[in-house]
Amino acid sequence: MPAQLRVLANTVFKLSVQESSVLPTDAKVPVYQGQEFAIATYSPAENAHIQLVFSRSPFPSHPNALQWFAFKGHVELIDGERIMPPPQHPQSWSH
């Protein structure tokens, strides 16, 4: 069973870990508090982000984009009934 991702605050999923303010509109999608997504895999990423990989794109505006990034403080991972802490990547969390 894939892991679930729950959005804790209105935010954006991005195609890179850059600040959302510098990304073009087509490189990010808004997501809203309470939304949940099934994810195939996840891993730590730079700048306090989590890399998310979907089996199929949840965004009709980006049908071929399977890899997205989310700010770790805006989401939580749920594996079965267990809420998982964000994956750790010590080099990126300290910056």
C-alpha positions as CSV (number, residue, x, y, z in Angstrom):
1,M,0.0,0.0,0.0
2,P,1.5,3.4,-0.9
3,A,2.2,6.0,1.7
4,Q,-0.2,8.9,2.1
5,L,0.7,12.5,2.3
6,R,-1.5,15.0,4.2
7,V,-1.2,18.7,3.6
8,L,-1.1,20.6,6.9
9,A,-1.1,24.2,5.5
10,N,-2.0,25.8,2.2
11,T,1.1,25.6,0.2
12,V,2.5,24.7,-3.2
13,F,4.1,21.5,-4.7
14,K,7.0,22.5,-6.8
15,L,9.1,20.9,-9.6
16,S,12.3,22.0,-7.8
17,V,13.4,23.0,-4.3
18,Q,13.9,26.7,-5.3
19,E,11.9,29.3,-3.5
20,S,8.3,29.4,-4.9
21,S,8.6,33.1,-5.5
22,V,11.3,32.6,-8.1
23,L,9.6,29.7,-9.9
24,P,7.4,30.3,-13.0
25,T,3.7,29.6,-12.5
26,D,3.9,26.4,-14.5
27,A,6.5,25.0,-12.1
28,K,4.2,24.9,-9.1
29,V,0.7,23.9,-8.2
30,P,-1.4,25.0,-5.2
31,V,-2.4,22.4,-2.6
32,Y,-4.7,23.0,0.4
33,Q,-4.8,22.1,4.0
34,G,-6.5,18.8,4.5
35,Q,-5.8,17.4,1.0
36,E,-4.4,13.9,0.9
37,F,-2.4,12.2,-1.8
38,A,-1.2,8.6,-2.4
39,I,2.6,8.7,-3.1
40,A,4.7,6.0,-4.5
41,T,8.0,7.0,-2.8
42,Y,9.4,9.9,-0.9
43,S,12.9,11.0,0.2
44,P,14.7,13.9,1.8
45,A,15.6,16.9,-0.4
46,E,17.6,20.1,0.0
47,N,16.3,23.3,1.6
48,A,14.0,21.5,4.1
49,H,11.9,19.8,1.4
50,I,10.7,16.3,0.7
51,Q,10.8,14.8,-2.7
52,L,7.5,13.1,-3.6
53,V,7.1,10.6,-6.4
54,F,3.6,9.7,-7.6
55,S,2.6,6.6,-9.6
56,R,0.4,8.9,-11.7
57,S,0.2,12.7,-11.7
58,P,-2.5,14.0,-9.3
59,F,-2.6,17.3,-11.3
60,P,-4.4,17.5,-14.6
61,S,-2.4,20.6,-15.5
62,H,0.8,18.6,-15.3
63,P,-0.1,15.1,-16.6
64,N,3.5,13.9,-17.1
65,A,5.0,15.3,-13.9
66,L,5.4,12.5,-11.4
67,Q,8.1,14.1,-9.2
68,W,7.3,17.1,-6.9
69,F,8.8,18.8,-3.9
70,A,7.0,20.0,-0.8
71,F,8.3,22.0,2.2
72,K,8.6,19.5,5.0
73,G,6.8,21.7,7.5
74,H,3.6,21.9,5.4
75,V,3.0,18.1,5.1
76,E,2.9,14.9,7.0
77,L,3.5,11.3,5.8
78,I,1.2,8.5,6.9
79,D,2.3,4.9,6.4
80,G,-0.7,2.8,7.3
81,E,-2.1,4.2,10.5
82,R,1.3,5.6,11.6
83,I,2.2,9.2,11.1
84,M,5.8,9.4,10.0
85,P,8.2,12.2,10.8
86,P,9.6,13.9,7.6
87,P,12.7,12.1,6.3
88,Q,15.9,13.6,7.7
89,H,18.7,15.0,5.6
90,P,21.0,16.6,8.1
91,Q,23.0,18.6,5.6
92,S,19.9,20.4,4.2
93,W,18.1,21.0,7.5
94,S,20.9,23.0,9.1
95,H,20.9,25.7,6.3
